[in-house]
Amino acid sequence: MPGARPNAAGLDHYDRVVDELLAAGVTPEPTLYHWDLPSGLEAAGGWLNRDTVHRFGEHVEAVANRLGDRVHHWYTINEPASTSLQGYALGELAPGRTMVFDALPSVHHQLLAHGTAATILREHGAWQVGAAINHSLILPETDAESDHRAAATLDLIYNRLFADPLLLGEYPDLEALGVQMPIHDGDMELISAPCEVYGLNYYNPTTVRGVDEGPLPFDMVPTPDAATTGFGPLWPIRPDTLRDLLIDMRTRYGPTLPPIVISENGASFPEPDVCTEPIRDDDRIAYLHDHLLAVSEAVEAGVPVAGYTVWSLLDNFEWAHGYTQRFGLVHVNMDTGQRTPKSSYEWYRDLIASVRA
């Protein structure tokens, strides 16, 4: 949809949101792309089409023109691994394609969109720009060589495929996957232009088992001896793996790694759709406490961490899972919109106050 006009009502809405946040003493940090690609662009190839990068640039220009005088902290793209791997490769999320490794060029175009956006935002006076990349520490199920190979493969396509080009200016070796990225002259320089922060979304580790049959050389399996969140056995609770991932990032990327912001971290647990009194979500409090402790341990080990953000303030629409997964510190009745702070809200509020004191 080249030449489409920006949605004036949408821009007006976010204009008001920014003003109200600033009036309340809150620094706005908008995300410019969170899996909300216009259907017309998807019909034209979506993130497999390089032209989508240019259309995204037009979107960024329009938003920055309206908000850039007051907004100086930005995230460009959110969780490109989910878009490419779950959306284009495995069909678990929109757009529901099942292209397996043929989907990986969509990674390049998303990263190029990030670089394009960062350039535009800085031209509009941005102080802090970064992408929000979802990562997971990949664990082999056993010490078998096949499981270690499987873990290395998933680490390659889930972690290094995104971090290497952003921080090193090059892709890892993809020859074994039969993939060649659609790189043009100047692309890697744009993608790897230094950013003020590296946004890192983290929820859980991923345990894998090597397999000989099927479209992928691994299966994701439950993590032994780990409790799980409301998402079930493939969402284990292992806070130590966040510490280990952060330390691994520092070791792997060294001085090219900017300060990390934990841009998402949280957990869903089963909760009623309607509540008449605040929910005691002790499991969520324990999850957040232990993950914050893991971040603190990483900082003590020398990892540059500049911030931490809970996902999420409010229960929300969780994509393919709809309203069934509740991440919020505040319960939301999805029929009436009524909001009721949970115990975790009070706990996190008091924690922030104690840190500021």
Buried (B, 14 or more C-beta within 10 A) or exposed (E): EEEEEBEEEEBEEBEEEBEEBEEEEEEBBBBBBBBEBBEEBBEBEBBBBBEBBEBBBBBBBBBBEBBBEEBBBBBBBBBBBBBBBBBBBBBEBBBEBEBBBBBBBBBBBBBBBBBBBBBBBBEBEBEBBBBBBBBBBBBBBEEEEBBBBBBBBBBBBBBBBBBBBBBBBEBBEBEEBEBEBEBEEEBBEBBBBEBBBBBBBBBBBBBBBBEEEEEBBBEBBBBEEBEBBBBEEBBBBBBBBBBBBBBBBBEBBEEBBBBBBBBBBBBBBEBEEEBEEBBEBEBBBBBBBBBBBBBEBBBEEEBBBBBBBBBBBEBBEBBEEEEEBBBBBBBBBBEEEEBBBBBBBEBBEEBEEEEEE
